[in-house]
């Protein structure tokens, strides 16, 4: 259960944009470079979430036949938290990007 809470908490952190960031470093640059840097960091995070999702699914499929000796639960269900969390983080990242670009388009159309 703790693993599920960890990955769900991480996905909430991605949604709110409060995960580890290079904000102190990025504040040294002009706003245009800050926006480009934020986009780059988000895309890099999404690449990591994709790798996490891909290998998380592989681990789930590999461990579905194994049973936890202490709890009697299939290990694939426990490892599914990795894939579920990665998928949620990916979706939140995409949503954040779409909101950011739709806000920019709205701001630029009013100029």
C-alpha positions in Angstrom: 0.0 0.0 0.0 2.8 2.4 0.8 4.2 2.0 -2.7 0.9 3.0 -4.2 0.7 6.0 -2.0 4.2 7.0 -3.0 3.5 6.9 -6.7 0.1 8.5 -6.4 1.7 11.3 -4.3 4.3 11.7 -7.0 1.6 12.1 -9.7 -0.1 14.8 -7.6 3.3 16.5 -7.3 3.7 16.5 -11.1 0.2 17.9 -11.5 0.9 20.7 -9.1 4.4 21.3 -10.4 6.1 20.9 -7.1 8.6 18.2 -7.8 12.4 18.9 -7.8 13.1 21.6 -10.2 16.0 23.7 -11.3 14.1 26.9 -10.5 17.0 28.7 -8.6 19.2 28.2 -11.6 16.6 29.1 -14.2 15.8 32.4 -12.4 19.2 33.7 -13.5 17.9 33.8 -17.1 15.4 35.9 -19.0 11.8 34.7 -19.1 12.0 33.4 -22.7 14.9 31.1 -21.7 13.1 30.1 -18.5 10.1 29.0 -20.6 12.3 27.0 -22.9 14.1 25.4 -20.0 10.9 24.5 -18.3 9.6 22.9 -21.5 12.9 21.0 -21.8 12.7 19.7 -18.2 9.1 18.7 -18.7 9.9 16.7 -21.9 12.9 15.1 -20.1 10.6 14.1 -17.2 8.1 12.7 -19.7 10.8 10.6 -21.3 11.7 9.2 -17.9 8.1 8.5 -17.1 7.8 6.6 -20.4 10.8 4.4 -19.5 9.3 3.9 -16.1 6.0 2.9 -17.6 7.5 0.6 -20.2 9.7 -1.3 -17.8 7.0 -1.2 -15.1 4.6 -3.1 -17.4 7.4 -5.6 -18.1 8.0 -6.2 -14.4 4.2 -6.6 -13.8 3.9 -9.2 -16.6 7.0 -11.0 -15.3 5.9 -11.1 -11.6 2.2 -11.9 -12.0 2.9 -15.6 -11.5 4.8 -14.9 -8.2 3.0 -14.8 -4.9 4.2 -12.9 -1.9 4.9 -15.4 0.9 3.9 -13.1 3.7 0.7 -11.6 2.2 -0.4 -14.2 -0.3 -0.8 -11.4 -3.0 0.5 -11.7 -6.5 3.6 -9.6 -6.8 2.4 -8.2 -10.1 -0.3 -6.3 -8.3 2.3 -4.7 -6.1 4.6 -3.8 -8.9 1.6 -2.4 -10.9 2.0 0.7 -8.8 5.1 1.6 -10.8 3.2 1.4 -14.1 0.1 3.1 -12.8 2.1 5.9 -11.2 4.2 6.5 -14.3 1.1 6.6 -16.5 -0.5 9.2 -14.2 2.6 11.3 -14.1 2.8 11.1 -17.9 -0.9 12.2 -18.2 -0.4 15.1 -15.7 2.7 16.2 -17.6 0.8 16.3 -20.9 -2.1 18.1 -19.3 0.3 20.7 -17.8 1.9 21.2 -21.2 -1.4 21.6 -22.9 -2.6 24.1 -20.3 0.7 26.1 -20.5 0.4 26.3 -24.3 -3.3 27.1 -24.3 -2.7 29.9 -21.8 0.1 31.3 -24.0 -2.1 31.2 -27.1 -4.8 33.0 -25.2 -2.4 35.6 -24.0 -0.9 36.1 -27.4 -4.3 36.4 -29.1 -5.3 39.2 -26.9 -2.2 41.3 -27.7 
